[in-house]
Amino acid sequence: MNFLSMEVFALLLYLIALFGVALFAFKKNQNSSDFIIGGRKMHFFVTALAAHASDMSSWIFLGYPAQIYSQGLKSSWLALGLIFFMYLNWQFIAQSLRKETARFESLTLFSYFESCAKDTSGFTRVLTGIISLFFYSVYISAGLMGLGLLLQNLIDVPYFFAILAGVFIVIPFLLLGGFVTLAWTDLAQGLFLLVVILLIPFLSWLQLPSNVSIEAIKIDFQSFIPDTFKGWMSALLLMLSWGLGYFGQPHILTKFMGIDDPKQIPKSMIVGMSWQTVTLFAATAIGIIGTLTFADLSNPELVFIELSKRTLNPFFLGLVLSAIIGVTITSMGAQILVVISTLAEDFYKKIFHKEATNDQVVKVSRYSTFFVALIAITIASFKPTTLFDLVSYAWFGLGASFGPLVIACLLLKNIHRYSAWTGIIVGGFVSGVFPAINLAFEISLPPLIPGFFCSLLLIFLVEGYCRNKKRAFSI
């Protein structure tokens, strides 16, 4: 076999294995609860890697190393923020969310919002559905862009055909298995990707040219620790800019909701946090070694792929790239699952067809997949910006829209629907338009920060007003 066919052969083997898992899991989806949330019977180890692998996807191989390659080690404050806030997510959100959603019998995060707010009007579901459809369409299009880049390098096809090929892989995979498939394949791929992301920087380091100046790394390490107040503020903002988003990512939070026993959350946290810390450290190393290996990459988001080409033979290179394609598929699947679950469970069943059977809900979920995929293809085909910027925009929007409300619901147990609506609208709007404000006023404040805190503040202000008004009326 020649170089190209060996890579394609590896891709085919990997996809066959993935679809084997999907076919196995298909038999386990007996009803909408199984398809959407795994029936709340997932093992703690599966939950851990499913939550983290669905978070990282191709971003950790393409987008994040590109930031380190382009901007230096100071960008790794972003990774420290992710680790710290994901720990807070496990510690303070996961167990409470699992218990509360079970108490309300909520299959989706958005139905939990409705129950917590005691909203019988249906507007909470409509609002959350619109917001999630918008930001997740951007998020999924970023995944398609990642698939396009990977498939272009693997089988050398035009970009548009590469993203179409990605869609034709993702949709059947999701339709077969739902939540269970995504969780178990995330487990398998999370373990394999841990090996891959450690192996590539290690082999690349061994193959560095002898004339490479290590002094450059020392200088970069020195710049990592700020020596001015402004530098420390920049580092803090970088940590907050992504880390805060963990509180409002439905495709991660639903993994907490699917664990079989809430008491297993601490074990799950140890497994998941260990995986995340090691992979982010290794991804940082990829960016650093990339700067020592390549003087000027035309597309920094290909630094991992270029390093892999230098260190692996064609077959193993194909396996590595296929593994990244696989984790991108399951990550996109988790995101699509949130949207189609909302369309089926929160719109179709609760608003349009309240007597719908489980089979009908599952069918609507599967049909909705094509609608979501069409939107994502449209965005990805125009390639409006970098993969990193697309992921950032979606992550910030979801985090600001839903994160403050998750915190408020868990703290207060029951909130007024006006508080919930205000938080969702303000968070999504501020985060969504803030990139334009940054551009207009030539500032660089991460949109998640003003969106998140404006939403959180107004939720509690409106909640206080509503409770005081209710108290006064009862007197």
RANORNOR-V436866 format. One record per run of one state. SS is the DSSP state (H for helix, E for strand, L for the rest). FROM is the first residue (numbers start at 1). LEN is the number of residues. If there is no record, write none. Layout:
[[SS | FROM | LEN] [SS | FROM | LEN]]
This chain:
[[L | 1 | 2] [H | 3 | 24] [L | 27 | 5] [H | 32 | 9] [L | 41 | 1] [E | 42 | 1] [L | 43 | 1] [H | 44 | 17] [L | 61 | 2] [H | 63 | 9] [L | 72 | 1] [H | 73 | 31] [L | 104 | 5] [H | 109 | 9] [L | 118 | 5] [H | 123 | 33] [L | 156 | 3] [H | 159 | 19] [L | 178 | 1] [H | 179 | 28] [L | 207 | 8] [H | 215 | 10] [L | 225 | 4] [H | 229 | 20] [L | 249 | 1] [H | 250 | 8] [L | 258 | 1] [E | 259 | 1] [L | 260 | 2] [H | 262 | 32] [L | 294 | 6] [H | 300 | 12] [L | 312 | 2] [H | 314 | 39] [L | 353 | 5] [H | 358 | 25] [L | 383 | 4] [H | 387 | 26] [L | 413 | 4] [H | 417 | 25] [L | 442 | 5] [H | 447 | 28] [L | 475 | 1]]
